[in-house]
Amino acid sequence: MRAENFLNLLYPRCCPLCHEILREQKRLLCPECEKKIRPVSGTRCMKCGRQVDKEAEYCRDCGKRKRNFTQGKGIFPYDDMWKLSIEKYKYYGCREYGKFYAKAMFLFGKKNIIRWKPDRLIPVPLHRKKERRRGFNQSAYIAEQLSLLTGIPCDGEIVKKCRNTKSQKKLNAQERRNNLKNAFIIKKNVKDLTLLIIDDVYTTGSTMDEISACLMDGGAKKVYFLTLCMGNP
């Protein structure tokens, strides 16, 4: 018996969306959930990719304030199904879900990646204390898996989080911006590089804006982002 098959018997993989054991262990998603997943559809904001009215070019947030990133996209709506999945991935040891996330982002974001032509994938960094508590950086694992699918190098050493900030969950947009101010530093040369930031969820864009500002100040040519989900601000 191959080692992989033996491990599947000991620790059978579960569907990342319904969390039931996969009858076919080679699959990343069960057939039932495969029918359910739908990316964000309709007209999207030309800047952040959020769903907007047909007549609008930009969402309310991007229309009223300057963004530091060039463009971005969140693949799926951040509904209860995805919230539970990401919670299990981040906090309850379901790290294998990250492989499915990366494959889904590649499948539905491939055209954007080809058009943007990034030189590096940049995972959103965690502060070392938070990463130690959690055991891993969820964005870095997704970015590493996406790198295997795209052939684009992933570099988690370019951006570091130098300040341990409060959780963003319960903060409004202005509080989020203030919370992240001067929280990131650039550790490597990014001059003339096109960079693609990878994260699990885009909400207000505060994290993307702050990291993008650092990268652009460091001489980056363009900064894009791609996230698994797009949440409401």
N, C-alpha and C positions, 0 to 999 in steps of 0.2 A: 504494500500500500504506500502510495506517495505521501510525503510529509504533509503536503497541502490538504489532501483528502483526509488524513488522520486528524489534522487540526480542525477541519470542518465538522468532523464527528464530535470532537471535544467541545468546540466553541462554534456552533452553527451561526452563520451570518443571518442577520435580520434585514427586512425591508426598511430602508431609511424613513419611509413615510407612514406605514401602518405598524411597523415594529414587530410584525409576525415573522417567524422563521421562514426563510426562503426555501421553498421546496426544491428549487434548482439552485444549488450553491454557486454556480458560475454567474448567475444573474446579479445585477446590482440593485434591481427593483422588481417587485412582484408584478405579474401581468395586470392585476386589478388596479394598482396604483399607477402603472404606466399609462393607463387610459385617463387617469384623473389630472395629471400634471399639465398645466397650461401656462405658458409664459405671459408676461404683461403684454397686452395687445392694444391695438388702436394707435392713435396719434401720440407720439412721445415728445417730451421736451427736447429741444435740439442740443441742450447743454448736458443735463443730468440723466435724461432718458425716462423721467417720470411721466406717467400717463397724463395727458392734458386734453382739453376740449379741442375739437377739430380746427377751430379758427386760431388757436393759440400756437405761437412758436416756442414760447418758454413757459415753464411752470411759474407759480407765484413767487417762489423763493429765488429762482434764477433770474426772473424778470426784474426784481427790485434790488439785487445786490450782485456785485462782481464776483465771479468764481475764479479761483486760482488754477483749476484744472482745465484742460482743453475740452474734454468731452468724457462721457461715461455712460454706463448702462448697468441696470440691475435686471436679472433675468426673470425671476418669479415674484408674484405678489406675496408680501410677507403676511400670510394669513395664519390661522391657528395651526394648520397642518405643518407648515414650515417652521413656525415658532417652536413647536414641540420637538420636531426633528433636530433643529439646531441646538436646542437646550440639551437634548440627550447627547449630541455630538460633543458639545463643549464641556458638560459637567458630569456626565454619567458613563463615560468610558466607551462610547460608541464611535471610536475614532475611524473605524472603517467607512463610516458614512461619508467621510471626506473624499474618498475615491469617486463615489457617485456624484457628489457636488461638483467636483472638477470635470467629470465627464459631461454632466448636464450643462455646465457653463461653456465648455468647449463646443458642444453640439449647437446650443442656441446663441452663442456669442462668437462663433467662428468667423462670420463675415466681418464683424467689427474688428476682431483681432487682425485679420488679413489687411483690412483697410488702414488700421492704425500703425501697423508695422513696428511694434515695440522691440527695443533692444534688450530689455530686462523686465522680468516680473518682480514686483516689489510687494511683499506681504505687509499688511499693517502690523507694526510691531507692538508687542506687549511690554510693559515694564518688567524688568527681571524678577521682581517680587511676585507679581501676578502670574507670570509664566511658571515660576517655581511652584506656586500653589496649585495651579491648574494642571501642571504636568506637561503641557505642550502649548504651542501657539496655533490656534485653530486656523488662522488665515495663512500661516506659513505652510501648514500641511496641505491645504487646498492648492496653494501656489506651487508647491513642489510637485503635486500630482498633475496640475495643469501644465507644468513645464515638461513633464514626460510626454504629454499628449501633443504639445505644440512644437517642442524642440527649442523653445525660447528659454534662455537661462533664468533661473530664479536666484535672486540675491537678497538674502535676509540681513545682510551686513551693511547695506547702504543707508537705511534709515533706522535709527534707534530711538526708543522712548526714554528720555532722560529724567522725566518727572512722573511720579506715581499719582495719577489723577483720580478723582472720584469717578464712580460709575456714571455713564451717560444716560442710563435708562430713564431716570425720573427728572431729568433736566430739560428745560425748554431750549429753543434754538439759541437764544442769546447766552444762556447759562452754559450750554455746550461749547460755544465758541470761547467763552472766557475760561472754561475749565481746561481747554486744550492749548491755550496760548503758551508758546515757548516750551511745549511738552516734547517736541521732537528735534533731533539733530541729525545732520548728514555726516556720515563717517567715511565715505569714499567719493572719489571723483565722478561726477555725473555730467560733466560738460559735454554738450551737444548730443546727449542720449535722449531717445524717446522711451518713456517709462510707462508701465502699466501697473497701477496699484490694484492689489487683490484683497478682497475682504468678504465676509459672509453677508452682512446687511448694510445697505445704504439707507439712512433715515433723513437727517437734515443736511448732510454733506459737510458737517463741521470737521470731521476727521480727515476727509479727502481734501478739503480746502487747506487745512493746516499743513498736512504733509506735502501737498502740491506746492504751497508757498515756499517751503524749505527747499524742495527740489529745484524749483525755478530760480530761486535765489542762488542755488549752487551751480547754475548754468545749464540745467536740463533744457533740451530743445522743446519737448512737449510732454505733458503728463496726462494720461488717461486713467480711467478706473473701470473695473469690472467686478460686480458683486453677484452673489447667488440670488439675493432677494432685494426687493425695493420696498421699504416701509413707508408709512405715512409720517410726515414731519410733526 
